[in-house]
Amino acid sequence: MKVVKDNENKWSGYGLRIFLNTLSHPFEYAKVLIQIGYEPIPPHPSKTLLGKPALKLPNIFQYVKHIKTVDGLSGCYRGLGPKVCGNLISVVATQKMIDYLDLNRAEEEEDTHVEENRKQKFLKCLKGDVITHTTAIVISQPFHVITIRIMSQFVGKETKYVGIFDSIGEIYRQNGILGFFSGLIPRLIGDILSVLLASGLTYAINKYLIEEKELQNYTSAAICMLSSSIMYPFQVVSNCMAVTNSGLMAGSPPYMMHYNSWINCWTDLSSRNQLKRGSSLLVRYYKGPQFVAGSKGNIPLLSKDKSF
């Protein structure tokens, strides 16, 4: 009976994940377009909170509205299929690895005041987190690449990547086997560093500053948000690498340089102060050169521009 109940809980968890992915997808879609540097709506004169003149970019809701205007409501869900598939495969792989490493038992072990035991439990859980995250990302990366490229077709209105199977063939034609893992390294590095930072800070804070169990739960959530924010540039670089040299307009000049490596991409975006683009979704300001007016929107020049 317990096994049946556990299976039911797992499937209900999968269903909830699919529902939340579907609900948030239009906003994730718009965020990806911002991360790869596409700004179809020109900034308008405004003022900062301090009253200084500034050029304001559309917020995430206005961006989603623009996508809906161009492609309709169904267009707001471009790339949802491979995204859901990738997430589900990631969840299943994570659960299988947790069962294999027997991490659930480590979590359920009673706390002890013996410092050495606490440290051993922390290191075991940290090792398990790194292994499960690595496994999930590597297995799901091909679906992530497909999702990003399908979304990026909004820029040039292409139809090269349509559905999972057609996209697999197109990626192989464009980039070979390695194309399925475009952007894997920065994504993997960012995620692992985020796990290490969050786990280390949470352990230190809960050990030396906070003793209440309830407050420790809030500490973990807050630290995870902080670490994700610090490692956010890796996400931007990863998505750019998934698009560059893909045969899409979004991955070619003047929209994007052809990057030979993720380090080359990082260096270029860093020089233009673009590593954090998309991190602020409600209040976004643009500082830099003018746009090049084009028939398919406004094309930012590949120079030292800044958008937030």
Stockholm file with secondary structure:
# STOCKHOLM 1.0

chainA/1-308         MKVVKDNENKWSGYGLRIFLNTLSHPFEYAKVLIQIGYEPIPPHPSKTLLGKPALKLPNIFQYVKHIKTVDGLSGCYRGLGPKVCGNLISVVATQKMIDYLDLNRAEEEEDTHVEENRKQKFLKCLKGDVITHTTAIVISQPFHVITIRIMSQFVGKETKYVGIFDSIGEIYRQNGILGFFSGLIPRLIGDILSVLLASGLTYAINKYLIEEKELQNYTSAAICMLSSSIMYPFQVVSNCMAVTNSGLMAGSPPYMMHYNSWINCWTDLSSRNQLKRGSSLLVRYYKGPQFVAGSKGNIPLLSKDKSF
#=GR chainA/1-308 SS CHHHHHHHHHHHHHHHHHHHHHHHHHHHHHHHHHHTTCCCSCCEEEECTTSCEEEEECCHHHHHHHHHHHHHHHHTTTTHHHHHHHHHHHHHHHHHHHHHHTHHHHHHSCCCSCHHHHHHHHHHHHHHHHHHHHHHHHHHHHHHHHHHHHHHHHHHTCCSCCHHHHHHHHHHHHHCGGGGGTTHHHHHHHHHHHHHHHHHHHHHHHHHTCCCHHHHHHHHHHHHHHHHHHTHHHHHHHHHHHHTTSSSGGGSTTTSCCCSSHHHHHHHHHHTTCTTTTSCSSSEEEESSCEEEETTEEEECSSSCEEC
#=GC SS_cons         CHHHHHHHHHHHHHHHHHHHHHHHHHHHHHHHHHHTTCCCSCCEEEECTTSCEEEEECCHHHHHHHHHHHHHHHHTTTTHHHHHHHHHHHHHHHHHHHHHHTHHHHHHSCCCSCHHHHHHHHHHHHHHHHHHHHHHHHHHHHHHHHHHHHHHHHHHTCCSCCHHHHHHHHHHHHHCGGGGGTTHHHHHHHHHHHHHHHHHHHHHHHHHTCCCHHHHHHHHHHHHHHHHHHTHHHHHHHHHHHHTTSSSGGGSTTTSCCCSSHHHHHHHHHHTTCTTTTSCSSSEEEESSCEEEETTEEEECSSSCEEC
//
